Amino acid sequence: MIEDKNPKRTPLSELGEFKLIDHLTEHFKINHKSTVKGVGDDAAVLSFGKKQIVVSTDLLVEGVHFDLSYVPLKHLGYKAVMVNLSDIYAMNAKATQITVSIAVSNRFPLEALEELYAGITTAAELYKIDVVGGDTTSSTSGLIISITAIGEVEEGNEVLRSGAKPNDLLVVTGDIGGAYMGLQVLEREKEVFKVNPNSQPDLSMYTYIVERQLKPEARRDIIELLQKLEVKPTSMIDISDGLSSEVIHLCKQSKVGVDIYENKIPLDPQVISTCEEFNIDSTTVALNGGEDYELLMTISQEDYPKIKGNPNLTVIGYMTEEERGMHLVTRAEQKIPIIAKGWNALNNQS
């Protein structure tokens, strides 16, 4: 038998992040009753009596997820925590602990790591979570940060991606698109700096969107607000990869369709003006930008009076029967199919 010297090589970019995860985890079996929800949501859910434990982990890699030429290490530490806490809140849970692991090359002195951990410490204090462990090792390719977040939720209060029903309202917190436009500004200033290292960028016009990129906040306040309003979402996800990607996840897991109204998508004035400056369509940015770490949820129409007029929550559409598909309803009242063009780390490699 002649050995095949050219075994099949499938590029990871062909699958994309989520198909890759599905492919690699399809043979995992649940062996313990304590595993309520495994792979496939914002976080895993483990049950140990009346309280359920929620666990999520994220990896941030230099050159893929962040660029240290314009990301201060203290901000990076803070953001790395927020990225993980956001997944816990997307389960309607309370974050309680994190572990922090880093791989670092010898170009980083102790003082640099002290800055990184100062950001992590600030986040832990503000969000009242405990740092309970981690690991450090060396790296040959810059800085890698892995944080695991742990939270808790009362049994029956967890919110998955799979509970949306036709006629549920689609609701988003805050406003979106800011983090992506903040990144565009920082990337532009980096190119200017390369040409003229003496130039000092004036970012005063872009304060809000630059902060959305460098120092996002996880929406713990929304979980507290929903409890106060006595609203339990039927499904929920955080917006890390872009509105289009996240709504597709909700629709696929819940087996529903959606109509999103372009004129309802909340945009900050600074996002709109910066989009005009860069000649980028603001709706495209809102749909595909990512890294806003807002929450996207569906709620029953019966709960609408409870959220009506609340400045933190905007109804941007409603869920339909699965066969009706996923659509953006434009300002001109045209229906355009929604496709995921959001952040895909496997296609966005430096």
Secondary structure, DSSP 8 states (H G I E B T S, - for coil): ----SS-----HHHHHHHHHHHHHHTT-----TTEEE-TTSSSEEEESSSEEEEEEEEEEEBTTTB-TTTS-HHHHHHHHHHHHHHHHHTTT-EEEEEEEEEEE-TTS-HHHHHHHHHHHHHHHHHTT-EEEEEEEEE-SSS-EEEEEEEEEEETT----TT---TT-EEEEES--SHHHHHHHHHHHHHHHHHH-TT-----GGGHHHHHHHHS----HHHHHHHHHHT---SEEEE-SS-HHHHHHHHHHHHTEEEEEEGGGS---HHHHHHHHHHT--HHHHHHH------EEEEE-GGGHHHHTT-TTEEEEEEEEEGGG-EEEE-TT--EEE----S--TTT---
